[in-house]
Amino acid sequence: MKQDIWWLRAATLDEPLEAVATVLDREERDGRRSVLIETVVSQGDVRVMSIQAKLGWPT
Amino acid sequence: MSGALSLDFAMTQETIDLWADLSGDFNPLHVDEEYAATTPFGGTIAHGHTALAILTRLFVEAFREDWMTRGEFTDVKFRSPVRPGRSYRAVAERVDAADGDDPEWTIAVRDADGTECVVGRAFLRQGVAS
């Protein structure tokens, strides 16, 4: 698994956070399957953090 | 800031259990010692982000609010498990950069034998609108 992580804003206390994960890409080649997932953590309309993770496993 | 940042720490099952509570990730590989003993890992292992949080602490302590709005980890890879009951060192070593380039570090969590458990790169982005 490989990850890229960005801190965008400091979260404020006592405000609810929402994390939404989206599959950006899927790939299958050379006997391996992989998926690229972006997870964005938000507080209201403010993006607090973004993580892109690529997970791979043998087919 | 130049030079290396480092922090020695011991991973404990208590820390792993606290992280499970915080993240909601109660995968038995992390919190059930009896189950984890039956897996190829032979025992519980820390969540990847537990070790990554130690690396984050290095940068937060060094750069405070700047890190929270301009910090970035890239190419983070979890190469080897971080296990309870063992000692580790989190290190960040500055990479020489050309004038005008964003400050960059290589980051790693290594065990007592020098095995790299977590590796990646860190940047403090300049001119990023927060």
N, CA and C atoms of all chains as a GROMACS GRO file, in nm:
protein
  567
    1MET      N    1   0.084  -0.119   0.000
    1MET     CA    2   0.000   0.000   0.000
    1MET      C    3   0.088   0.125   0.000
    2LYS      N    4   0.050   0.220  -0.080
    2LYS     CA    5   0.123   0.347  -0.088
    2LYS      C    6   0.024   0.460  -0.061
    3GLN      N    7   0.068   0.559   0.016
    3GLN     CA    8  -0.024   0.667   0.051
    3GLN      C    9   0.040   0.804   0.031
    4ASP      N   10  -0.040   0.898  -0.014
    4ASP     CA   11  -0.002   1.040  -0.016
    4ASP      C   12  -0.101   1.112   0.076
    5ILE      N   13  -0.048   1.196   0.164
    5ILE     CA   14  -0.132   1.258   0.267
    5ILE      C   15  -0.109   1.409   0.268
    6TRP      N   16  -0.215   1.483   0.264
    6TRP     CA   17  -0.206   1.630   0.269
    6TRP      C   18  -0.286   1.681   0.388
    7TRP      N   19  -0.224   1.765   0.467
    7TRP     CA   20  -0.297   1.838   0.571
    7TRP      C   21  -0.335   1.972   0.513
    8LEU      N   22  -0.461   2.004   0.512
    8LEU     CA   23  -0.509   2.123   0.442
    8LEU      C   24  -0.548   2.235   0.538
    9ARG      N   25  -0.610   2.200   0.645
    9ARG     CA   26  -0.654   2.298   0.746
    9ARG      C   27  -0.652   2.229   0.882
   10ALA      N   28  -0.631   2.307   0.986
   10ALA     CA   29  -0.645   2.251   1.119
   10ALA      C   30  -0.794   2.234   1.149
   11ALA      N   31  -0.832   2.119   1.201
   11ALA     CA   32  -0.972   2.099   1.239
   11ALA      C   33  -1.001   2.176   1.367
   12THR      N   34  -1.123   2.222   1.378
   12THR     CA   35  -1.163   2.290   1.501
   12THR      C   36  -1.226   2.189   1.596
   13LEU      N   37  -1.222   2.222   1.725
   13LEU     CA   38  -1.275   2.129   1.825
   13LEU      C   39  -1.427   2.129   1.824
   14ASP      N   40  -1.482   2.016   1.861
   14ASP     CA   41  -1.626   2.002   1.886
   14ASP      C   42  -1.713   2.024   1.762
   15GLU      N   43  -1.652   2.019   1.643
   15GLU     CA   44  -1.732   2.025   1.521
   15GLU      C   45  -1.724   1.888   1.454
   16PRO      N   46  -1.835   1.837   1.405
   16PRO     CA   47  -1.831   1.702   1.347
   16PRO      C   48  -1.745   1.696   1.221
   17LEU      N   49  -1.674   1.586   1.208
   17LEU     CA   50  -1.593   1.560   1.090
   17LEU      C   51  -1.662   1.456   1.004
   18GLU      N   52  -1.645   1.470   0.874
   18GLU     CA   53  -1.701   1.372   0.782
   18GLU      C   54  -1.590   1.321   0.692
   19ALA      N   55  -1.579   1.191   0.678
   19ALA     CA   56  -1.479   1.130   0.589
   19ALA      C   57  -1.553   1.061   0.475
   20VAL      N   58  -1.514   1.096   0.353
   20VAL     CA   59  -1.576   1.035   0.234
   20VAL      C   60  -1.466   0.973   0.149
   21ALA      N   61  -1.482   0.846   0.121
   21ALA     CA   62  -1.383   0.774   0.039
   21ALA      C   63  -1.440   0.751  -0.101
   22THR      N   64  -1.359   0.777  -0.202
   22THR     CA   65  -1.400   0.761  -0.341
   22THR      C   66  -1.297   0.677  -0.415
   23VAL      N   67  -1.343   0.582  -0.492
   23VAL     CA   68  -1.251   0.503  -0.575
   23VAL      C   69  -1.222   0.584  -0.702
   24LEU      N   70  -1.097   0.619  -0.721
   24LEU     CA   71  -1.058   0.700  -0.836
   24LEU      C   72  -1.017   0.616  -0.955
   25ASP      N   73  -0.960   0.500  -0.928
   25ASP     CA   74  -0.908   0.420  -1.039
   25ASP      C   75  -0.895   0.274  -0.996
   26ARG      N   76  -0.916   0.186  -1.092
   26ARG     CA   77  -0.892   0.043  -1.070
   26ARG      C   78  -0.803  -0.006  -1.182
   27GLU      N   79  -0.718  -0.100  -1.152
   27GLU     CA   80  -0.624  -0.148  -1.253
   27GLU      C   81  -0.597  -0.296  -1.230
   28GLU      N   82  -0.580  -0.370  -1.339
   28GLU     CA   83  -0.542  -0.511  -1.326
   28GLU      C   84  -0.442  -0.542  -1.436
   29ARG      N   85  -0.319  -0.575  -1.396
   29ARG     CA   86  -0.218  -0.612  -1.493
   29ARG      C   87  -0.105  -0.689  -1.425
   30ASP      N   88  -0.036  -0.767  -1.503
   30ASP     CA   89   0.079  -0.844  -1.454
   30ASP      C   90   0.044  -0.926  -1.331
   31GLY      N   91  -0.079  -0.981  -1.332
   31GLY     CA   92  -0.117  -1.068  -1.221
   31GLY      C   93  -0.148  -0.996  -1.091
   32ARG      N   94  -0.162  -0.862  -1.098
   32ARG     CA   95  -0.195  -0.787  -0.978
   32ARG      C   96  -0.316  -0.697  -1.003
   33ARG      N   97  -0.393  -0.678  -0.901
   33ARG     CA   98  -0.508  -0.589  -0.907
   33ARG      C   99  -0.480  -0.475  -0.809
   34SER      N  100  -0.513  -0.354  -0.850
   34SER     CA  101  -0.491  -0.242  -0.759
   34SER      C  102  -0.608  -0.145  -0.766
   35VAL      N  103  -0.623  -0.068  -0.662
   35VAL     CA  104  -0.730   0.030  -0.657
   35VAL      C  105  -0.676   0.158  -0.591
   36LEU      N  106  -0.711   0.272  -0.650
   36LEU     CA  107  -0.669   0.401  -0.596
   36LEU      C  108  -0.790   0.466  -0.528
   37ILE      N  109  -0.776   0.496  -0.401
   37ILE     CA  110  -0.887   0.550  -0.322
   37ILE      C  111  -0.847   0.686  -0.266
   38GLU      N  112  -0.936   0.784  -0.283
   38GLU     CA  113  -0.914   0.915  -0.221
   38GLU      C  114  -1.012   0.930  -0.104
   39THR      N  115  -0.958   0.964   0.010
   39THR     CA  116  -1.041   0.991   0.127
   39THR      C  117  -1.024   1.138   0.166
   40VAL      N  118  -1.134   1.209   0.173
   40VAL     CA  119  -1.132   1.350   0.211
   40VAL      C  120  -1.205   1.365   0.344
   41VAL      N  121  -1.138   1.428   0.438
   41VAL     CA  122  -1.199   1.458   0.568
   41VAL      C  123  -1.238   1.605   0.568
   42SER      N  124  -1.364   1.631   0.597
   42SER     CA  125  -1.415   1.768   0.591
   42SER      C  126  -1.484   1.805   0.721
   43GLN      N  127  -1.489   1.935   0.745
   43GLN     CA  128  -1.566   1.991   0.854
   43GLN      C  129  -1.657   2.096   0.790
   44GLY      N  130  -1.783   2.060   0.769
   44GLY     CA  131  -1.870   2.146   0.690
   44GLY      C  132  -1.817   2.153   0.548
   45ASP      N  133  -1.797   2.275   0.497
   45ASP     CA  134  -1.746   2.292   0.362
   45ASP      C  135  -1.593   2.299   0.357
   46VAL      N  136  -1.528   2.287   0.470
   46VAL     CA  137  -1.382   2.302   0.477
   46VAL      C  138  -1.316   2.165   0.469
   47ARG      N  139  -1.226   2.151   0.372
   47ARG     CA  140  -1.150   2.026   0.361
   47ARG      C  141  -1.033   2.032   0.459
   48VAL      N  142  -1.027   1.934   0.547
   48VAL     CA  143  -0.926   1.932   0.653
   48VAL      C  144  -0.807   1.846   0.613
   49MET      N  145  -0.832   1.738   0.544
   49MET     CA  146  -0.727   1.642   0.516
   49MET      C  147  -0.765   1.559   0.395
   50SER      N  148  -0.664   1.522   0.317
   50SER     CA  149  -0.688   1.438   0.200
   50SER      C  150  -0.584   1.327   0.198
   51ILE      N  151  -0.630   1.208   0.172
   51ILE     CA  152  -0.539   1.092   0.164
   51ILE      C  153  -0.570   1.018   0.034
   52GLN      N  154  -0.466   0.993  -0.044
   52GLN     CA  155  -0.481   0.903  -0.160
   52GLN      C  156  -0.402   0.777  -0.129
   53ALA      N  157  -0.470   0.665  -0.134
   53ALA     CA  158  -0.405   0.537  -0.103
   53ALA      C  159  -0.420   0.443  -0.221
   54LYS      N  160  -0.311   0.378  -0.258
   54LYS     CA  161  -0.316   0.278  -0.363
   54LYS      C  162  -0.288   0.142  -0.300
   55LEU      N  163  -0.388   0.056  -0.310
   55LEU     CA  164  -0.375  -0.077  -0.253
   55LEU      C  165  -0.365  -0.179  -0.367
   56GLY      N  166  -0.275  -0.273  -0.353
   56GLY     CA  167  -0.259  -0.374  -0.457
   56GLY      C  168  -0.250  -0.513  -0.396
   57TRP      N  169  -0.294  -0.611  -0.471
   57TRP     CA  170  -0.286  -0.748  -0.424
   57TRP      C  171  -0.282  -0.841  -0.544
   58PRO      N  172  -0.223  -0.960  -0.527
   58PRO     CA  173  -0.215  -1.054  -0.640
   58PRO      C  174  -0.351  -1.111  -0.673
   59THR      N  175  -0.377  -1.134  -0.802
   59THR     CA  176  -0.507  -1.191  -0.841
   59THR      C  177  -0.500  -1.342  -0.832
   60MET      N  178   1.463   2.503   0.843
   60MET     CA  179   1.527   2.417   0.942
   60MET      C  180   1.605   2.308   0.869
   61SER      N  181   1.727   2.282   0.915
   61SER     CA  182   1.810   2.183   0.850
   61SER      C  183   1.834   2.066   0.944
   62GLY      N  184   1.904   1.965   0.894
   62GLY     CA  185   1.939   1.853   0.978
   62GLY      C  186   1.828   1.752   0.992
   63ALA      N  187   1.848   1.661   1.086
   63ALA     CA  188   1.755   1.550   1.104
   63ALA      C  189   1.665   1.571   1.225
   64LEU      N  190   1.546   1.520   1.214
   64LEU     CA  191   1.453   1.514   1.327
   64LEU      C  192   1.443   1.367   1.366
   65SER      N  193   1.439   1.337   1.494
   65SER     CA  194   1.423   1.197   1.532
   65SER      C  195   1.353   1.186   1.667
   66LEU      N  196   1.291   1.072   1.686
   66LEU     CA  197   1.218   1.046   1.810
   66LEU      C  198   1.218   0.895   1.834
   67ASP      N  199   1.266   0.854   1.951
   67ASP     CA  200   1.261   0.713   1.989
   67ASP      C  201   1.130   0.685   2.061
   68PHE      N  202   1.073   0.571   2.032
   68PHE     CA  203   0.949   0.537   2.100
   68PHE      C  204   0.935   0.385   2.111
   69ALA      N  205   0.857   0.344   2.208
   69ALA     CA  206   0.826   0.202   2.226
   69ALA      C  207   0.680   0.180   2.189
   70MET      N  208   0.654   0.084   2.105
   70MET     CA  209   0.515   0.052   2.073
   70MET      C  210   0.460  -0.042   2.180
   71THR      N  211   0.341  -0.015   2.223
   71THR     CA  212   0.277  -0.099   2.325
   71THR      C  213   0.139  -0.141   2.279
   72GLN      N  214   0.091  -0.249   2.336
   72GLN     CA  215  -0.045  -0.293   2.302
   72GLN      C  216  -0.147  -0.190   2.350
   73GLU      N  217  -0.114  -0.121   2.458
   73GLU     CA  218  -0.204  -0.017   2.509
   73GLU      C  219  -0.221   0.093   2.405
   74THR      N  220  -0.108   0.134   2.341
   74THR     CA  221  -0.116   0.237   2.237
   74THR      C  222  -0.201   0.187   2.120
   75ILE      N  223  -0.179   0.061   2.081
   75ILE     CA  224  -0.256   0.005   1.969
   75ILE      C  225  -0.405   0.002   2.003
   76ASP      N  226  -0.436  -0.038   2.126
   76ASP     CA  227  -0.577  -0.044   2.167
   76ASP      C  228  -0.639   0.097   2.168
   77LEU      N  229  -0.560   0.195   2.213
   77LEU     CA  230  -0.611   0.333   2.213
   77LEU      C  231  -0.637   0.380   2.070
   78TRP      N  232  -0.548   0.344   1.978
   78TRP     CA  233  -0.566   0.383   1.838
   78TRP      C  234  -0.691   0.317   1.779
   79ALA      N  235  -0.714   0.192   1.819
   79ALA     CA  236  -0.835   0.123   1.772
   79ALA      C  237  -0.960   0.197   1.820
   80ASP      N  238  -0.957   0.238   1.946
   80ASP     CA  239  -1.070   0.315   2.000
   80ASP      C  240  -1.090   0.444   1.922
   81LEU      N  241  -0.978   0.511   1.892
   81LEU     CA  242  -0.984   0.641   1.825
   81LEU      C  243  -1.032   0.628   1.681
   82SER      N  244  -0.982   0.528   1.611
   82SER     CA  245  -1.011   0.516   1.468
   82SER      C  246  -1.132   0.429   1.440
   83GLY      N  247  -1.170   0.346   1.536
   83GLY     CA  248  -1.280   0.252   1.511
   83GLY      C  249  -1.235   0.129   1.435
   84ASP      N  250  -1.104   0.113   1.416
   84ASP     CA  251  -1.052  -0.003   1.344
   84ASP      C  252  -1.014  -0.111   1.445
   85PHE      N  253  -1.106  -0.203   1.466
   85PHE     CA  254  -1.084  -0.310   1.564
   85PHE      C  255  -1.050  -0.442   1.495
   86ASN      N  256  -0.985  -0.435   1.381
   86ASN     CA  257  -0.938  -0.557   1.315
   86ASN      C  258  -0.863  -0.641   1.418
   87PRO      N  259  -0.902  -0.769   1.432
   87PRO     CA  260  -0.839  -0.851   1.537
   87PRO      C  261  -0.689  -0.868   1.518
   88LEU      N  262  -0.639  -0.843   1.398
   88LEU     CA  263  -0.494  -0.848   1.378
   88LEU      C  264  -0.424  -0.747   1.467
   89HIS      N  265  -0.496  -0.641   1.504
   89HIS     CA  266  -0.436  -0.538   1.587
   89HIS      C  267  -0.467  -0.556   1.737
   90VAL      N  268  -0.584  -0.608   1.768
   90VAL     CA  269  -0.628  -0.601   1.908
   90VAL      C  270  -0.653  -0.737   1.974
   91ASP      N  271  -0.653  -0.845   1.896
   91ASP     CA  272  -0.681  -0.977   1.953
   91ASP      C  273  -0.555  -1.062   1.945
   92GLU      N  274  -0.484  -1.071   2.056
   92GLU     CA  275  -0.354  -1.140   2.055
   92GLU      C  276  -0.368  -1.288   2.021
   93GLU      N  277  -0.476  -1.349   2.067
   93GLU     CA  278  -0.496  -1.492   2.041
   93GLU      C  279  -0.517  -1.515   1.891
   94TYR      N  280  -0.603  -1.432   1.831
   94TYR     CA  281  -0.626  -1.446   1.687
   94TYR      C  282  -0.500  -1.412   1.608
   95ALA      N  283  -0.435  -1.300   1.644
   95ALA     CA  284  -0.318  -1.255   1.568
   95ALA      C  285  -0.207  -1.359   1.568
   96ALA      N  286  -0.201  -1.439   1.675
   96ALA     CA  287  -0.097  -1.543   1.683
   96ALA      C  288  -0.116  -1.649   1.576
   97THR      N  289  -0.238  -1.661   1.522
   97THR     CA  290  -0.265  -1.763   1.420
   97THR      C  291  -0.237  -1.712   1.280
   98THR      N  292  -0.205  -1.585   1.265
   98THR     CA  293  -0.182  -1.525   1.134
   98THR      C  294  -0.033  -1.533   1.098
   99PRO      N  295   0.000  -1.505   0.973
   99PRO     CA  296   0.142  -1.506   0.934
   99PRO      C  297   0.226  -1.406   1.014
  100PHE      N  298   0.163  -1.307   1.078
  100PHE     CA  299   0.239  -1.210   1.156
  100PHE      C  300   0.279  -1.267   1.293
  101GLY      N  301   0.210  -1.371   1.339
  101GLY     CA  302   0.247  -1.436   1.464
  101GLY      C  303   0.213  -1.359   1.590
  102GLY      N  304   0.148  -1.247   1.575
  102GLY     CA  305   0.110  -1.165   1.691
  102GLY      C  306   0.049  -1.036   1.643
  103THR      N  307   0.001  -0.956   1.738
  103THR     CA  308  -0.062  -0.831   1.699
  103THR      C  309   0.041  -0.735   1.639
  104ILE      N  310  -0.007  -0.650   1.552
  104ILE     CA  311   0.077  -0.545   1.493
  104ILE      C  312   0.002  -0.412   1.503
  105ALA      N  313   0.078  -0.304   1.502
  105ALA     CA  314   0.017  -0.171   1.511
  105ALA      C  315  -0.051  -0.135   1.379
  106HIS      N  316  -0.157  -0.056   1.387
  106HIS     CA  317  -0.215   0.002   1.267
  106HIS      C  318  -0.106   0.085   1.200
  107GLY      N  319  -0.105   0.087   1.067
  107GLY     CA  320  -0.001   0.163   0.997
  107GLY      C  321   0.004   0.309   1.039
  108HIS      N  322  -0.112   0.367   1.061
  108HIS     CA  323  -0.115   0.510   1.092
  108HIS      C  324  -0.072   0.540   1.235
  109THR      N  325  -0.060   0.438   1.318
  109THR     CA  326  -0.006   0.462   1.452
  109THR      C  327   0.140   0.505   1.440
  110ALA      N  328   0.215   0.431   1.359
  110ALA     CA  329   0.356   0.467   1.339
  110ALA      C  330   0.367   0.598   1.261
  111LEU      N  331   0.277   0.616   1.166
  111LEU     CA  332   0.280   0.739   1.087
  111LEU      C  333   0.251   0.861   1.175
  112ALA      N  334   0.170   0.840   1.278
  112ALA     CA  335   0.139   0.951   1.370
  112ALA      C  336   0.264   0.996   1.446
  113ILE      N  337   0.355   0.903   1.474
  113ILE     CA  338   0.479   0.940   1.541
  113ILE      C  339   0.562   1.029   1.448
  114LEU      N  340   0.564   0.993   1.320
  114LEU     CA  341   0.634   1.078   1.224
  114LEU      C  342   0.569   1.216   1.214
  115THR      N  343   0.438   1.217   1.217
  115THR     CA  344   0.367   1.344   1.213
  115THR      C  345   0.405   1.432   1.332
  116ARG      N  346   0.421   1.366   1.448
  116ARG     CA  347   0.457   1.441   1.570
  116ARG      C  348   0.589   1.513   1.552
  117LEU      N  349   0.685   1.450   1.483
  117LEU     CA  350   0.814   1.516   1.458
  117LEU      C  351   0.793   1.651   1.390
  118PHE      N  352   0.708   1.650   1.289
  118PHE     CA  353   0.689   1.771   1.209
  118PHE      C  354   0.601   1.874   1.279
  119VAL      N  355   0.502   1.826   1.351
  119VAL     CA  356   0.417   1.920   1.425
  119VAL      C  357   0.498   1.992   1.531
  120GLU      N  358   0.585   1.917   1.602
  120GLU     CA  359   0.666   1.980   1.706
  120GLU      C  360   0.767   2.078   1.646
  121ALA      N  361   0.814   2.049   1.524
  121ALA     CA  362   0.914   2.136   1.462
  121ALA      C  363   0.851   2.257   1.395
  122PHE      N  364   0.734   2.240   1.335
  122PHE     CA  365   0.678   2.345   1.249
  122PHE      C  366   0.541   2.397   1.293
  123ARG      N  367   0.484   2.333   1.397
  123ARG     CA  368   0.357   2.380   1.453
  123ARG      C  369   0.250   2.402   1.344
  124GLU      N  370   0.187   2.520   1.347
  124GLU     CA  371   0.074   2.543   1.255
  124GLU      C  372   0.115   2.534   1.108
  125ASP      N  373   0.240   2.567   1.078
  125ASP     CA  374   0.282   2.558   0.938
  125ASP      C  375   0.262   2.417   0.883
  126TRP      N  376   0.294   2.320   0.968
  126TRP     CA  377   0.280   2.182   0.919
  126TRP      C  378   0.134   2.147   0.894
  127MET      N  379   0.046   2.201   0.978
  127MET     CA  380  -0.095   2.164   0.968
  127MET      C  381  -0.162   2.222   0.844
  128THR      N  382  -0.101   2.320   0.783
  128THR     CA  383  -0.162   2.377   0.663
  128THR      C  384  -0.077   2.358   0.538
  129ARG      N  385   0.050   2.323   0.556
  129ARG     CA  386   0.135   2.310   0.437
  129ARG      C  387   0.211   2.178   0.433
  130GLY      N  388   0.186   2.093   0.532
  130GLY     CA  389   0.259   1.967   0.538
  130GLY      C  390   0.203   1.862   0.444
  131GLU      N  391   0.291   1.776   0.399
  131GLU     CA  392   0.249   1.672   0.306
  131GLU      C  393   0.340   1.551   0.320
  132PHE      N  394   0.282   1.433   0.330
  132PHE     CA  395   0.357   1.308   0.319
  132PHE      C  396   0.324   1.246   0.183
  133THR      N  397   0.426   1.201   0.113
  133THR     CA  398   0.399   1.132  -0.012
  133THR      C  399   0.477   1.000  -0.015
  134ASP      N  400   0.432   0.913  -0.102
  134ASP     CA  401   0.499   0.783  -0.122
  134ASP      C  402   0.518   0.707   0.008
  135VAL      N  403   0.422   0.718   0.098
  135VAL     CA  404   0.432   0.646   0.225
  135VAL      C  405   0.404   0.498   0.200
  136LYS      N  406   0.496   0.415   0.245
  136LYS     CA  407   0.480   0.271   0.229
  136LYS      C  408   0.503   0.201   0.362
  137PHE      N  409   0.417   0.103   0.388
  137PHE     CA  410   0.427   0.026   0.511
  137PHE      C  411   0.495  -0.106   0.476
  138ARG      N  412   0.624  -0.113   0.507
  138ARG     CA  413   0.704  -0.225   0.458
  138ARG      C  414   0.715  -0.341   0.555
  139SER      N  415   0.710  -0.311   0.681
  139SER     CA  416   0.732  -0.416   0.781
  139SER      C  417   0.648  -0.382   0.904
  140PRO      N  418   0.592  -0.483   0.971
  140PRO     CA  419   0.502  -0.452   1.082
  140PRO      C  420   0.573  -0.387   1.200
  141VAL      N  421   0.500  -0.300   1.265
  141VAL     CA  422   0.544  -0.242   1.392
  141VAL      C  423   0.473  -0.319   1.503
  142ARG      N  424   0.552  -0.378   1.594
  142ARG     CA  425   0.495  -0.472   1.690
  142ARG      C  426   0.501  -0.418   1.833
  143PRO      N  427   0.403  -0.457   1.915
  143PRO     CA  428   0.409  -0.414   2.055
  143PRO      C  429   0.527  -0.480   2.127
  144GLY      N  430   0.579  -0.408   2.224
  144GLY     CA  431   0.690  -0.462   2.302
  144GLY      C  432   0.826  -0.438   2.241
  145ARG      N  433   0.830  -0.362   2.132
  145ARG     CA  434   0.958  -0.334   2.067
  145ARG      C  435   0.981  -0.183   2.058
  146SER      N  436   1.108  -0.149   2.039
  146SER     CA  437   1.146  -0.008   2.032
  146SER      C  438   1.175   0.033   1.888
  147TYR      N  439   1.144   0.158   1.859
  147TYR     CA  440   1.160   0.210   1.722
  147TYR      C  441   1.214   0.352   1.726
  148ARG      N  442   1.263   0.394   1.613
  148ARG     CA  443   1.306   0.533   1.597
  148ARG      C  444   1.240   0.592   1.473
  149ALA      N  445   1.172   0.704   1.493
  149ALA     CA  446   1.116   0.778   1.379
  149ALA      C  447   1.217   0.885   1.339
  150VAL      N  448   1.251   0.890   1.212
  150VAL     CA  449   1.352   0.986   1.166
  150VAL      C  450   1.305   1.059   1.041
  151ALA      N  451   1.345   1.182   1.032
  151ALA     CA  452   1.321   1.264   0.912
  151ALA      C  453   1.453   1.331   0.877
  152GLU      N  454   1.502   1.305   0.758
  152GLU     CA  455   1.632   1.358   0.717
  152GLU      C  456   1.613   1.452   0.599
  153ARG      N  457   1.667   1.571   0.613
  153ARG     CA  458   1.649   1.675   0.512
  153ARG      C  459   1.719   1.636   0.381
  154VAL      N  460   1.648   1.659   0.272
  154VAL     CA  461   1.703   1.633   0.139
  154VAL      C  462   1.751   1.765   0.081
  155ASP      N  463   1.870   1.764   0.025
  155ASP     CA  464   1.921   1.885  -0.040
  155ASP      C  465   1.829   1.924  -0.154
  156ALA      N  466   1.790   2.048  -0.156
  156ALA     CA  467   1.699   2.095  -0.262
  156ALA      C  468   1.755   2.221  -0.326
  157ALA      N  469   1.717   2.242  -0.449
  157ALA     CA  470   1.761   2.363  -0.519
  157ALA      C  471   1.687   2.483  -0.460
  158ASP      N  472   1.745   2.600  -0.476
  158ASP     CA  473   1.681   2.721  -0.429
  158ASP      C  474   1.540   2.731  -0.486
  159GLY      N  475   1.445   2.764  -0.402
  159GLY     CA  476   1.308   2.779  -0.449
  159GLY      C  477   1.225   2.653  -0.441
  160ASP      N  478   1.291   2.538  -0.426
  160ASP     CA  479   1.215   2.414  -0.414
  160ASP      C  480   1.156   2.404  -0.274
  161ASP      N  481   1.046   2.328  -0.264
  161ASP     CA  482   0.987   2.306  -0.132
  161ASP      C  483   1.082   2.225  -0.045
  162PRO      N  484   1.096   2.259   0.083
  162PRO     CA  485   1.177   2.176   0.173
  162PRO      C  486   1.126   2.032   0.174
  163GLU      N  487   1.221   1.939   0.168
  163GLU     CA  488   1.185   1.798   0.156
  163GLU      C  489   1.267   1.714   0.255
  164TRP      N  490   1.204   1.610   0.308
  164TRP     CA  491   1.271   1.515   0.397
  164TRP      C  492   1.238   1.373   0.352
  165THR      N  493   1.332   1.283   0.374
  165THR     CA  494   1.295   1.141   0.372
  165THR      C  495   1.249   1.107   0.513
  166ILE      N  496   1.148   1.022   0.522
  166ILE     CA  497   1.096   0.985   0.654
  166ILE      C  498   1.101   0.834   0.668
  167ALA      N  499   1.120   0.788   0.792
  167ALA     CA  500   1.124   0.643   0.815
  167ALA      C  501   1.098   0.614   0.962
  168VAL      N  502   1.038   0.499   0.985
  168VAL     CA  503   1.034   0.439   1.118
  168VAL      C  504   1.115   0.312   1.109
  169ARG      N  505   1.220   0.303   1.191
  169ARG     CA  506   1.310   0.187   1.188
  169ARG      C  507   1.307   0.115   1.322
  170ASP      N  508   1.323  -0.019   1.315
  170ASP     CA  509   1.333  -0.093   1.441
  170ASP      C  510   1.477  -0.092   1.489
  171ALA      N  511   1.502  -0.163   1.600
  171ALA     CA  512   1.634  -0.159   1.663
  171ALA      C  513   1.742  -0.218   1.572
  172ASP      N  514   1.701  -0.303   1.476
  172ASP     CA  515   1.798  -0.362   1.383
  172ASP      C  516   1.818  -0.275   1.259
  173GLY      N  517   1.745  -0.166   1.252
  173GLY     CA  518   1.757  -0.079   1.135
  173GLY      C  519   1.660  -0.112   1.023
  174THR      N  520   1.575  -0.212   1.044
  174THR     CA  521   1.476  -0.247   0.943
  174THR      C  522   1.376  -0.133   0.927
  175GLU      N  523   1.351  -0.094   0.803
  175GLU     CA  524   1.257   0.014   0.777
  175GLU      C  525   1.114  -0.039   0.776
  176CYS      N  526   1.034   0.007   0.868
  176CYS     CA  527   0.895  -0.039   0.879
  176CYS      C  528   0.801   0.051   0.801
  177VAL      N  529   0.825   0.181   0.807
  177VAL     CA  530   0.747   0.279   0.731
  177VAL      C  531   0.847   0.373   0.664
  178VAL      N  532   0.825   0.401   0.536
  178VAL     CA  533   0.913   0.494   0.465
  178VAL      C  534   0.828   0.589   0.383
  179GLY      N  535   0.886   0.700   0.344
  179GLY     CA  536   0.815   0.794   0.260
  179GLY      C  537   0.893   0.923   0.246
  180ARG      N  538   0.824   1.026   0.200
  180ARG     CA  539   0.883   1.159   0.183
  180ARG      C  540   0.790   1.261   0.246
  181ALA      N  541   0.849   1.370   0.294
  181ALA     CA  542   0.769   1.477   0.352
  181ALA      C  543   0.807   1.609   0.286
  182PHE      N  544   0.708   1.695   0.270
  182PHE     CA  545   0.730   1.828   0.211
  182PHE      C  546   0.661   1.933   0.297
  183LEU      N  547   0.721   2.050   0.301
  183LEU     CA  548   0.653   2.166   0.357
  183LEU      C  549   0.630   2.260   0.239
  184ARG      N  550   0.510   2.259   0.187
  184ARG     CA  551   0.481   2.333   0.065
  184ARG      C  552   0.484   2.483   0.088
  185GLN      N  553   0.546   2.552  -0.002
  185GLN     CA  554   0.553   2.698   0.004
  185GLN      C  555   0.440   2.758  -0.080
  186GLY      N  556   0.384   2.864  -0.032
  186GLY     CA  557   0.286   2.937  -0.114
  186GLY      C  558   0.156   2.864  -0.134
  187VAL      N  559   0.124   2.772  -0.043
  187VAL     CA  560  -0.003   2.702  -0.054
  187VAL      C  561  -0.109   2.781   0.020
  188ALA      N  562  -0.215   2.813  -0.050
  188ALA     CA  563  -0.326   2.884   0.014
  188ALA      C  564  -0.400   2.788   0.103
  189SER      N  565  -0.414   2.822   0.230
  189SER     CA  566  -0.479   2.729   0.322
  189SER      C  567  -0.626   2.756   0.336
   0.00000   0.00000   0.00000
